[in-house]
Amino acid sequence: MSTLATVDPTSAKAPVLTEGDISPSVMMDFENAVLDFFVSKSVPADKQVTMIIPGIKDIRIRDWITVEREHIVVLPFVKFMTEMRLNYLAPDREDQVRNDILTSTLTSSCPSFWNWSQQLLKLNCLLRGTSSAFDESALHNHLEAHLDNKLKAKVRHSNARKDKVLKTWVVTVHLPDKAHARQNMNSDTLRGPLHRGNVSQSTSSANTSSSSYVRFPPLTDTTRTLLNEHDGCTKCRRFYAGHRSQSCPDGFPSGKGYKTLTVTDALSAKKGKAVAKPKSKSVAATTATIETLSSDDEISVTAAVLHDSPGEYNSDSDEDGDVSHRKVSPPFRSKHLVWECQIHSLTDDFPVKTCALIDNGAHLVLFHPDLVNRLGLKKHRLHVPEIVDVAFSNQKKKTELYNYVKLSLTSLDSSWTSRTVRAVVTLGLCAPIILGLPWLIHNLIVTDHATRTCIDKTTSYNLLNPAPVFPPAPPKPKLCGQIKITKADKKLTPEKVKDFDVAGAIRDRIKILATEEALQLRENKLWSEYSVIFELIPHVDELPDDIVAKIHIKNAEKTIKSRSYPSPRKYKEAWQILIRQHLDAGRIHPSSPCASPAFIVPKANPNVLP
């Protein structure tokens, strides 16, 4: 798929510039579509840039607008387009377009003078507003100088040689060129096989083919760029071919009669593609209801109906006991190729286990929307809707599919992961995922229906019958390490343990008992000496009633009158420093409701605190 941006003009909203590389032609188409939108909606000049910003979908341009929005929204539309061209078009774009105009000739570009002249006029429109643009006189001289010899001779003897206005001169030259083309067509019709009957057939076929062979011209950079911009094939040289050179079914065209491709040819092909009715494609795996396929051996679906082969054994009689030498009928049905796999989710840390139907008869990779929502995959929009219908249904109803997701599957043992492919999202599938030909081709899968195997050609991994995975064997110890450990063990000398000393153990025990006895005697002496203090507390009924002392509690309602003493203003800063020092030392607290009197004594040195 081409990475070139496209312009989608809409009548209700601002034109849409899709994401992709921007060429001068795409930039001009976008500008023309925007100007038409301004006229149809009567957009005022001060709101023109603001109205078209939502239609720009390219992330690079969106980032530029986000950074400089305050500057961009107040720009006139003409200056906005100028800055957009400077930022996102190649610096040498003017030289490339000018070189295409100067090197273009009638014989190399188009078989028709009209198409060639219109192509040059469009290329010159890309240079509009620049110093490289050609005026009418320069274009007139270039067109006249690069005509082919036959048309140049006709123009020399016609009224066109006196015409100096470009538009009327092109129309005047177009008439003899059109008559010349019609004459060539009639001549080719007359030179048919019936009029060549007298030609000698004795010439060998090798000489004939060699004399009529015309070498196919090489692909130029301009033609390659033009084909890439319009989804063309660089092999068969056709615009909007629907394939690439790697999968081209047509091959290289004949070099005889080949004409260099132009922008006019691309626009004609694009217009023809838009007018042509898209062909519907049948999806064989799409059914009216959703079923869940299982890999169980008992589940199978009718895939084909086979007739009885002549001469083969087809008897159900019990009398034919020995039929080992005869052939039996082929199976009427076969089990599906279902692959148990797992897919990583954007909403869960662990992969989700699912099953996929391998179908080498499907031309698409299909994905059920319920699984898309479960995995949280991002849906992408198809540039061209895929039109499908139900293959096995009495009433075929065509359906347009618009979305696809990027799909990559992993085996259950996590030893094989597929390449990323695009899977079309559709309802009514008999399996969550149907892996068609695009997935099989892109992953180089070889399917053997007889042995029921799907093997990757690169890694030889069998998807349906994977080999068992064994844990890796522990590494063998190195010989040098074992030798070092053995030598270290031999160097260690055994420690000699002393015999048990019975006399020493008895002596230590006697010392412990003597110490405990001495401590017990001292404890008893203290108890007897201070027996009055350690006597038991009497019961509350035995306590004396005599009042020995009376404690008066301070009146809580009494207020203390605070007093303050005046202090000179010059000692105010010194007071603050002293108070802060007391607070830091913890002598006073800031929440104290009372203040104690304090005095300071001035020092003779004014720099020293009092």
C-alpha positions as CSV (number, residue, x, y, z in Angstrom):
1,M,0.0,0.0,0.0
2,S,1.3,3.4,-0.9
3,T,2.5,5.8,1.8
4,L,1.5,8.8,-0.2
5,A,-1.1,11.1,1.4
6,T,-4.4,11.6,-0.4
7,V,-7.1,14.4,-0.4
8,D,-10.7,13.5,0.3
9,P,-12.9,16.4,-0.6
10,T,-16.2,16.5,1.2
11,S,-19.2,18.8,0.8
12,A,-20.3,19.0,4.4
13,K,-16.9,19.4,6.2
14,A,-13.4,20.6,5.5
15,P,-11.4,18.5,3.0
16,V,-9.4,15.7,4.6
17,L,-5.6,15.3,4.1
18,T,-4.8,11.8,5.1
19,E,-1.6,10.7,6.7
20,G,1.4,10.0,4.4
21,D,4.1,11.6,2.3
22,I,3.0,14.8,0.7
23,S,4.0,15.5,-2.9
24,P,3.6,18.9,-4.7
25,S,0.6,17.4,-6.6
26,V,-1.1,16.4,-3.4
27,M,-0.4,19.8,-1.9
28,M,-2.0,21.5,-4.9
29,D,-5.0,19.2,-4.8
30,F,-5.5,20.0,-1.1
31,E,-5.3,23.7,-1.8
32,N,-7.8,23.6,-4.6
33,A,-10.2,21.5,-2.5
34,V,-9.9,23.9,0.4
35,L,-10.6,26.9,-1.8
36,D,-13.7,25.2,-3.2
37,F,-14.8,24.6,0.4
38,F,-14.3,28.3,1.3
39,V,-16.5,29.3,-1.6
40,S,-19.3,26.8,-1.0
41,K,-19.5,27.6,2.8
42,S,-18.7,31.3,2.6
43,V,-16.0,31.1,5.2
44,P,-14.6,34.5,6.3
45,A,-10.9,35.2,5.8
46,D,-10.1,35.3,9.5
47,K,-11.5,31.8,10.1
48,Q,-10.3,30.0,7.1
49,V,-7.2,28.4,8.7
50,T,-9.1,27.4,11.8
51,M,-11.8,25.7,9.7
52,I,-9.4,23.4,7.8
53,I,-7.2,22.3,10.7
54,P,-9.5,19.5,11.8
55,G,-9.3,17.9,8.3
56,I,-5.5,17.5,8.4
57,K,-4.8,14.0,9.7
58,D,-1.0,13.8,9.2
59,I,0.6,13.5,12.7
60,R,3.6,15.5,11.6
61,I,1.6,18.5,10.5
62,R,-0.6,18.1,13.6
63,D,2.4,18.4,15.8
64,W,3.6,21.5,14.0
65,I,0.1,23.1,14.4
66,T,0.0,22.2,18.1
67,V,3.4,23.8,18.8
68,E,2.7,27.0,16.8
69,R,-1.1,27.2,17.1
70,E,-1.3,30.8,18.3
71,H,0.8,31.9,15.3
72,I,-0.9,29.7,12.7
73,V,-4.6,30.4,13.5
74,V,-4.1,34.1,12.7
75,L,-2.3,33.6,9.4
76,P,-4.0,34.2,6.1
77,F,-4.7,31.1,4.1
78,V,-2.1,32.0,1.5
79,K,0.7,32.4,4.1
80,F,-0.4,29.2,5.8
81,M,0.0,27.2,2.6
82,T,3.4,28.9,2.0
83,E,4.7,27.8,5.4
84,M,3.2,24.3,5.0
85,R,5.1,23.9,1.6
86,L,8.3,25.1,3.2
87,N,8.0,22.6,6.1
88,Y,6.8,19.5,4.3
89,L,7.9,19.6,0.7
90,A,11.4,18.7,-0.6
91,P,13.7,21.8,-0.9
92,D,14.5,20.8,-4.5
93,R,10.9,20.3,-5.6
94,E,11.0,23.2,-7.9
95,D,14.1,21.9,-9.7
96,Q,12.6,18.5,-10.0
97,V,9.3,19.7,-11.6
98,R,11.2,22.2,-13.8
99,N,13.5,19.4,-15.0
100,D,10.5,17.2,-15.7
101,I,9.1,19.9,-17.9
102,L,12.3,20.6,-19.8
103,T,13.1,16.9,-20.5
104,S,9.6,16.0,-21.6
105,T,8.9,15.4,-25.3
106,L,5.9,14.3,-27.3
107,T,7.4,11.0,-28.3
108,S,8.7,10.0,-24.9
109,S,5.8,11.2,-22.7
110,C,2.4,10.7,-24.4
111,P,1.2,9.4,-27.8
112,S,-1.3,12.3,-27.9
113,F,-0.3,15.9,-28.2
114,W,-3.3,17.0,-26.1
115,N,-2.4,14.7,-23.2
116,W,1.2,15.9,-23.3
117,S,0.3,19.6,-23.3
118,Q,-2.1,19.2,-20.5
119,Q,0.5,17.3,-18.5
120,L,3.0,20.1,-18.9
121,L,0.3,22.7,-17.9
122,K,-0.4,20.8,-14.7
123,L,3.3,20.5,-13.9
124,N,3.6,24.3,-14.5
125,C,0.7,24.8,-12.1
126,L,2.9,23.2,-9.4
127,L,5.4,26.0,-9.9
128,R,2.8,28.7,-9.6
129,G,3.9,31.6,-7.3
130,T,7.6,30.7,-7.6
131,S,10.5,32.1,-9.7
132,S,10.8,28.8,-11.5
133,A,7.3,29.0,-13.2
134,F,7.2,29.1,-17.0
135,D,5.3,31.9,-18.7
136,E,3.1,31.2,-21.7
137,S,5.8,32.2,-24.2
138,A,8.3,29.7,-22.6
139,L,5.7,26.9,-22.6
140,H,4.8,27.7,-26.2
141,N,8.4,27.5,-27.3
142,H,9.0,24.3,-25.4
143,L,5.9,22.6,-26.9
144,E,6.7,23.7,-30.4
145,A,10.4,22.7,-30.2
146,H,9.7,19.1,-28.9
147,L,7.0,18.0,-31.3
148,D,7.7,14.9,-33.4
149,N,8.8,15.4,-37.0
150,K,5.4,14.5,-38.7
151,L,3.4,16.8,-36.5
152,K,6.0,19.6,-36.7
153,A,5.7,19.5,-40.5
154,K,1.9,19.8,-40.4
155,V,2.1,22.7,-37.9
156,R,4.6,24.5,-40.2
157,H,2.1,24.4,-43.1
158,S,-1.0,25.4,-41.0
159,N,-2.4,28.5,-39.4
160,A,-1.0,27.5,-36.0
161,R,2.5,28.8,-36.8
162,K,1.2,32.4,-36.7
163,D,-0.7,31.9,-33.5
164,K,1.1,33.2,-30.4
165,V,-1.6,32.6,-27.8
166,L,-0.9,29.4,-26.0
167,K,-4.5,28.2,-25.4
168,T,-5.6,28.7,-29.0
169,W,-2.3,27.3,-30.4
170,V,-2.8,24.1,-28.4
171,V,-6.3,23.7,-29.7
172,T,-5.1,24.4,-33.3
173,V,-2.3,21.8,-33.1
174,H,-4.6,19.3,-31.5
175,L,-6.8,19.0,-34.6
176,P,-4.0,17.7,-37.0
177,D,-2.6,15.5,-34.3
178,K,-6.1,13.9,-33.8
179,A,-6.5,13.4,-37.5
180,H,-3.0,11.9,-37.7
181,A,-3.8,9.5,-34.9
182,R,-7.1,8.4,-36.6
183,Q,-5.2,7.8,-39.8
184,N,-2.7,5.6,-38.0
185,M,-5.5,3.6,-36.4
186,N,-7.1,2.9,-39.8
187,S,-3.7,1.9,-41.3
188,D,-3.2,-0.6,-38.5
189,T,-6.6,-2.1,-39.1
190,L,-5.9,-2.6,-42.8
191,R,-2.5,-4.2,-42.0
192,G,-4.3,-7.3,-40.7
193,P,-3.4,-11.0,-41.1
194,L,-5.5,-11.2,-44.3
195,H,-3.5,-8.6,-46.1
196,R,-0.2,-10.3,-45.2
197,G,-1.1,-13.6,-46.8
198,N,1.6,-13.2,-49.6
199,V,4.4,-12.8,-47.1
200,S,6.9,-15.7,-47.4
201,Q,6.7,-18.1,-44.5
202,S,10.2,-19.6,-45.1
203,T,11.9,-17.3,-42.6
204,S,12.6,-19.1,-39.4
205,S,10.7,-18.1,-36.3
206,A,13.9,-17.2,-34.5
207,N,14.8,-14.6,-37.0
208,T,11.3,-13.2,-37.0
209,S,11.2,-12.8,-33.3
210,S,14.6,-11.3,-33.1
211,S,13.9,-8.7,-35.8
212,S,10.5,-7.7,-34.2
213,Y,11.8,-7.7,-30.6
214,V,11.8,-4.2,-29.0
215,R,13.7,-3.9,-25.7
216,F,11.6,-2.9,-22.8
217,P,12.7,0.5,-21.5
218,P,14.2,0.7,-18.0
219,L,12.2,2.1,-15.2
220,T,13.1,5.8,-14.5
221,D,13.0,7.4,-11.1
222,T,10.1,9.7,-12.2
223,T,8.0,6.8,-13.4
224,R,8.7,4.8,-10.2
225,T,7.7,7.7,-8.1
226,L,4.5,8.2,-10.1
227,L,3.6,4.5,-9.8
228,N,4.2,4.5,-6.1
229,E,2.0,7.6,-5.7
230,H,-0.9,6.0,-7.5
231,D,-0.7,2.4,-6.1
232,G,0.8,1.1,-9.4
233,C,2.9,-2.0,-10.2
234,T,6.5,-1.4,-11.3
235,K,6.5,-4.7,-13.3
236,C,3.4,-4.4,-15.5
237,R,3.5,-0.6,-15.4
238,R,-0.2,-0.2,-14.6
239,F,-1.8,2.3,-12.2
240,Y,-4.1,1.1,-9.4
241,A,-3.3,-2.5,-10.4
242,G,-4.2,-3.9,-7.0
243,H,-0.9,-5.7,-6.5
244,R,2.8,-5.1,-6.3
245,S,5.7,-6.3,-8.4
246,Q,6.4,-9.3,-6.1
247,S,2.9,-10.7,-6.8
248,C,2.3,-9.4,-10.3
249,P,0.4,-11.9,-12.4
250,D,0.8,-10.1,-15.7
251,G,4.6,-9.8,-16.0
252,F,6.5,-7.3,-18.0
253,P,4.6,-5.7,-21.0
254,S,6.0,-5.7,-24.5
255,G,8.5,-3.0,-25.4
256,K,6.8,-2.5,-28.7
257,G,4.5,0.5,-28.6
258,Y,5.3,1.2,-25.0
259,K,4.8,4.9,-24.0
260,T,6.3,6.6,-20.9
261,L,3.7,7.0,-18.1
262,T,2.5,10.5,-17.3
263,V,0.5,12.2,-14.6
264,T,-2.4,12.4,-17.0
265,D,-2.4,8.6,-17.3
266,A,-2.5,8.2,-13.6
267,L,-5.4,10.6,-13.2
268,S,-7.3,8.8,-15.9
269,A,-6.7,5.5,-14.2
270,K,-7.8,7.0,-10.8
271,K,-11.0,8.4,-12.4
272,G,-11.7,5.0,-14.1
273,K,-11.2,3.3,-10.8
274,A,-13.7,5.6,-9.0
275,V,-16.3,5.2,-11.7
276,A,-15.9,1.4,-12.0
277,K,-18.2,-0.7,-9.8
278,P,-16.3,-2.7,-7.3
279,K,-16.5,-6.4,-7.7
280,S,-17.8,-8.4,-4.7
281,K,-15.7,-11.1,-3.3
282,S,-17.1,-14.2,-1.6
283,V,-15.8,-15.2,1.8
284,A,-16.2,-18.9,2.0
285,A,-15.7,-18.9,5.8
286,T,-18.5,-16.4,6.5
287,T,-21.7,-18.0,7.8
288,A,-25.0,-16.7,9.1
289,T,-24.4,-17.6,12.7
290,I,-21.4,-17.6,15.0
291,E,-20.1,-21.0,16.0
292,T,-17.2,-21.9,18.2
293,L,-14.8,-24.3,16.6
294,S,-13.0,-26.7,18.8
295,S,-9.9,-28.8,18.1
296,D,-11.7,-31.9,19.4
297,D,-11.7,-34.8,17.0
298,E,-15.4,-35.2,17.2
299,I,-16.1,-31.8,15.6
300,S,-16.1,-31.5,11.8
301,V,-18.0,-29.6,9.2
302,T,-18.9,-30.7,5.7
303,A,-16.3,-29.4,3.3
304,A,-17.0,-31.3,0.0
305,V,-19.3,-33.9,-1.5
306,L,-17.6,-36.6,-3.5
307,H,-19.3,-39.0,-5.9
308,D,-18.6,-42.8,-5.8
309,S,-15.5,-43.7,-7.9
310,P,-16.2,-46.4,-10.5
311,G,-14.6,-49.8,-9.9
312,E,-14.2,-49.2,-6.2
313,Y,-15.7,-51.2,-3.4
314,N,-19.0,-49.7,-2.3
315,S,-20.9,-52.6,-0.7
316,D,-22.5,-52.5,2.6
317,S,-23.4,-56.2,2.7
318,D,-22.1,-58.3,5.6
319,E,-21.5,-61.3,3.2
320,D,-18.4,-59.7,1.7
321,G,-16.2,-60.6,4.6
322,D,-12.8,-60.2,3.0
323,V,-12.4,-56.9,1.3
324,S,-8.8,-56.2,2.2
325,H,-7.7,-56.5,-1.4
326,R,-10.3,-54.1,-2.7
327,K,-10.3,-50.3,-2.6
328,V,-12.6,-48.4,-0.3
329,S,-14.5,-45.2,-0.9
330,P,-12.7,-41.9,-0.2
331,P,-13.8,-40.0,3.0
332,F,-16.8,-37.8,2.7
333,R,-15.5,-35.2,5.1
334,S,-12.3,-34.3,6.9
335,K,-11.6,-32.4,10.1
336,H,-10.7,-28.8,10.1
337,L,-7.1,-27.6,10.7
338,V,-7.5,-25.8,14.0
339,W,-4.5,-24.3,15.6
340,E,-4.5,-23.6,19.4
341,C,-2.5,-20.4,19.9
342,Q,-2.3,-17.3,22.1
343,I,-2.4,-13.6,21.3
344,H,-1.2,-10.7,23.5
345,S,-3.7,-8.3,24.8
346,L,-3.4,-4.6,25.3
347,T,-5.7,-4.7,28.4
348,D,-4.2,-7.7,30.2
349,D,-0.6,-8.6,31.2
350,F,-1.0,-12.2,30.2
351,P,-1.7,-13.5,26.7
352,V,-5.2,-14.8,25.8
353,K,-5.6,-18.4,24.6
354,T,-7.7,-18.8,21.5
355,C,-8.1,-21.0,18.4
356,A,-7.6,-20.2,14.8
357,L,-8.9,-21.9,11.7
358,I,-6.3,-22.5,9.0
359,D,-8.0,-22.1,5.6
360,N,-5.8,-22.0,2.5
361,G,-8.9,-21.3,0.4
362,A,-9.7,-17.9,1.9
363,H,-8.2,-14.9,0.3
364,L,-8.4,-12.8,3.5
365,V,-7.4,-13.0,7.1
366,L,-10.6,-12.6,9.2
367,F,-11.0,-11.5,12.8
368,H,-14.1,-11.6,15.0
369,P,-15.1,-8.2,16.5
370,D,-15.8,-9.8,19.9
371,L,-12.2,-10.9,20.2
372,V,-11.1,-7.4,19.1
373,N,-13.0,-5.8,21.9
374,R,-11.8,-8.4,24.4
375,L,-8.1,-7.8,23.5
376,G,-8.5,-4.0,23.1
377,L,-6.8,-4.0,19.7
378,K,-6.8,-0.8,17.7
379,K,-9.0,-0.8,14.6
380,H,-7.6,0.8,11.4
381,R,-9.7,2.1,8.5
382,L,-9.4,0.4,5.1
383,H,-8.7,2.8,2.2
384,V,-11.1,0.8,0.0
385,P,-14.0,-1.1,1.6
386,E,-13.8,-4.9,1.1
387,I,-17.1,-6.1,-0.4
388,V,-18.0,-9.7,0.6
389,D,-21.1,-11.9,0.6
390,V,-22.0,-15.2,2.2
391,A,-20.8,-18.1,0.0
392,F,-23.2,-20.8,1.3
393,S,-26.5,-19.1,1.6
394,N,-29.8,-19.1,-0.4
395,Q,-29.9,-15.3,-0.3
396,K,-26.5,-13.7,-0.9
397,K,-26.3,-10.3,0.8
398,K,-23.3,-8.1,0.0
399,T,-21.6,-6.5,3.0
400,E,-18.9,-3.9,3.1
401,L,-16.0,-4.3,5.6
402,Y,-14.3,-1.1,6.6
403,N,-11.9,-2.0,9.5
404,Y,-8.8,-4.2,10.0
405,V,-6.4,-4.9,12.9
406,K,-2.8,-5.9,13.0
407,L,-2.4,-9.5,14.1
408,S,0.5,-11.5,15.4
409,L,-0.1,-15.0,17.0
410,T,2.2,-17.0,19.3
411,S,2.2,-20.8,19.9
412,L,1.2,-22.1,23.3
413,D,4.7,-23.1,24.2
414,S,5.9,-19.5,23.1
415,S,8.6,-21.0,20.9
416,W,7.2,-19.6,17.6
417,T,5.6,-16.2,16.8
418,S,4.1,-15.3,13.5
419,R,4.8,-12.2,11.5
420,T,2.3,-9.3,11.7
421,V,-0.4,-9.3,9.1
422,R,-3.6,-7.3,8.5
423,A,-6.8,-9.1,9.5
424,V,-10.2,-7.8,8.4
425,V,-12.8,-7.4,11.1
426,T,-16.2,-9.1,10.3
427,L,-19.1,-10.7,11.9
428,G,-20.5,-14.2,11.4
429,L,-17.3,-16.2,11.6
430,C,-17.3,-19.9,12.5
431,A,-14.0,-19.3,14.4
432,P,-12.5,-16.4,16.3
433,I,-9.7,-16.1,13.7
434,I,-9.5,-17.4,10.2
435,L,-6.0,-17.6,8.8
436,G,-6.2,-17.3,5.0
437,L,-3.7,-17.2,2.3
438,P,-2.1,-13.8,3.2
439,W,-1.1,-15.2,6.6
440,L,0.2,-18.5,5.2
441,I,2.2,-16.8,2.5
442,H,3.7,-14.1,4.7
443,N,4.8,-16.7,7.3
444,L,6.1,-19.2,4.7
445,I,3.8,-22.0,6.0
446,V,3.7,-25.3,4.1
447,T,0.5,-27.2,4.7
448,D,0.3,-31.0,4.2
449,H,-3.3,-32.1,4.3
450,A,-2.6,-35.8,4.3
451,T,-0.4,-35.7,7.4
452,R,-2.3,-32.7,8.9
453,T,0.9,-30.6,9.4
454,C,1.6,-26.9,9.0
455,I,5.3,-26.3,9.0
456,D,7.3,-23.1,8.9
457,K,9.9,-23.3,6.1
458,T,12.3,-21.2,7.9
459,T,12.4,-22.8,11.4
460,S,10.7,-26.2,10.6
461,Y,8.3,-25.6,13.4
462,N,5.1,-27.7,13.2
463,L,2.1,-25.6,14.3
464,L,-0.4,-28.4,14.6
465,N,2.0,-31.0,16.1
466,P,4.7,-29.1,17.9
467,A,7.7,-31.1,19.3
468,P,7.8,-31.4,23.1
469,V,9.8,-28.8,24.9
470,F,12.3,-30.2,27.4
471,P,14.1,-28.1,30.0
472,P,17.8,-27.5,29.2
473,A,20.3,-29.9,30.7
474,P,22.3,-28.5,33.7
475,P,25.8,-27.4,32.6
476,K,28.6,-29.9,33.2
477,P,31.1,-28.8,35.9
478,K,34.4,-27.7,34.5
479,L,37.5,-29.9,35.2
480,C,39.7,-27.0,36.2
481,G,37.2,-25.9,38.9
482,Q,37.0,-29.5,40.3
483,I,40.8,-29.7,40.6
484,K,41.0,-26.4,42.5
485,I,38.3,-27.5,45.0
486,T,40.1,-30.9,45.6
487,K,43.5,-29.2,46.1
488,A,41.9,-26.7,48.6
489,D,40.4,-29.6,50.6
490,K,43.7,-31.4,50.8
491,K,45.5,-28.3,52.2
492,L,43.1,-28.0,55.2
493,T,44.6,-29.6,58.4
494,P,42.2,-31.3,60.9
495,E,41.9,-29.5,64.3
496,K,42.8,-31.5,67.3
497,V,40.0,-31.6,69.9
498,K,41.1,-31.7,73.6
499,D,39.8,-34.4,75.9
500,F,37.0,-33.7,78.4
501,D,38.4,-32.2,81.7
502,V,36.4,-33.7,84.6
503,A,38.2,-32.0,87.4
504,G,37.9,-28.6,85.8
505,A,34.1,-29.1,85.3
506,I,33.7,-30.0,89.0
507,R,35.7,-26.9,90.0
508,D,33.6,-24.6,87.9
509,R,30.4,-26.0,89.3
510,I,31.6,-25.6,92.9
511,K,32.4,-21.9,92.2
512,I,28.9,-21.3,90.8
513,L,27.2,-22.9,93.8
514,A,29.3,-20.9,96.3
515,T,28.5,-17.6,94.5
516,E,24.7,-18.4,94.6
517,E,24.9,-19.1,98.3
518,A,26.7,-15.9,99.1
519,L,24.1,-13.8,97.1
520,Q,21.2,-15.5,98.9
521,L,22.7,-14.6,102.3
522,R,23.0,-11.0,101.4
523,E,19.5,-10.9,100.1
524,N,18.1,-12.3,103.3
525,K,20.1,-9.7,105.3
526,L,18.6,-6.8,103.3
527,W,15.1,-8.1,103.8
528,S,15.5,-8.4,107.6
529,E,17.1,-4.9,107.8
530,Y,14.4,-3.1,105.8
531,S,11.5,-5.2,106.9
532,V,9.4,-2.1,107.7
533,I,9.7,-0.9,104.1
534,F,9.0,-4.2,102.5
535,E,6.0,-5.1,104.7
536,L,2.7,-5.7,103.0
537,I,0.3,-2.8,102.3
538,P,-2.7,-2.9,104.8
539,H,-6.3,-3.1,103.7
540,V,-8.2,0.1,103.0
541,D,-10.4,-0.5,106.1
542,E,-7.3,-0.6,108.3
543,L,-5.9,2.8,107.0
544,P,-5.7,5.7,109.6
545,D,-8.3,8.5,109.6
546,D,-6.1,11.3,110.9
547,I,-5.4,14.3,108.7
548,V,-1.7,14.9,108.5
549,A,-1.6,17.6,105.7
550,K,-4.1,19.4,103.5
551,I,-3.3,20.6,100.0
552,H,-5.3,23.5,98.6
553,I,-5.9,23.5,94.8
554,K,-5.3,26.7,92.9
555,N,-8.5,28.5,91.8
556,A,-8.9,27.8,88.1
557,E,-11.1,30.9,87.5
558,K,-8.5,33.3,88.8
559,T,-6.7,35.4,86.2
560,I,-3.1,36.5,86.5
561,K,-2.5,40.0,85.5
562,S,0.4,40.2,83.1
563,R,3.0,42.9,83.3
564,S,5.2,44.3,80.7
565,Y,8.3,46.4,81.0
566,P,9.3,49.0,78.4
567,S,12.4,48.3,76.4
568,P,14.2,50.8,74.1
569,R,13.7,50.2,70.4
570,K,17.3,49.7,69.7
571,Y,17.3,46.5,71.7
572,K,14.3,45.1,69.8
573,E,16.5,43.0,67.4
574,A,18.6,41.8,70.3
575,W,15.4,40.6,72.2
576,Q,14.3,38.7,69.1
577,I,17.7,36.9,68.8
578,L,17.7,36.0,72.5
579,I,14.1,34.7,72.4
580,R,14.9,32.6,69.3
581,Q,17.9,31.1,71.1
582,H,15.7,30.1,74.1
583,L,13.1,28.6,71.9
584,D,15.7,26.6,70.0
585,A,17.2,25.4,73.4
586,G,13.8,24.3,74.6
587,R,13.7,26.6,77.7
588,I,10.5,28.3,76.6
589,H,7.6,27.3,74.4
590,P,5.7,29.6,72.0
591,S,2.3,28.3,73.3
592,S,2.9,29.3,76.9
593,P,0.1,31.6,78.2
594,C,2.4,33.3,80.8
595,A,5.4,35.4,80.3
596,S,8.2,35.6,82.8
597,P,10.1,38.9,83.3
598,A,13.5,39.2,81.8
599,F,16.1,41.9,81.9
600,I,19.1,42.6,79.6
601,V,22.3,44.4,80.5
602,P,23.8,46.5,77.7
603,K,27.5,45.9,76.8
604,A,30.1,48.4,76.0
605,N,30.7,46.9,72.6
606,P,27.6,47.6,70.4
607,N,28.3,44.5,68.2
608,V,28.0,42.1,71.1
609,L,24.6,41.0,72.3
610,P,23.5,42.3,75.8
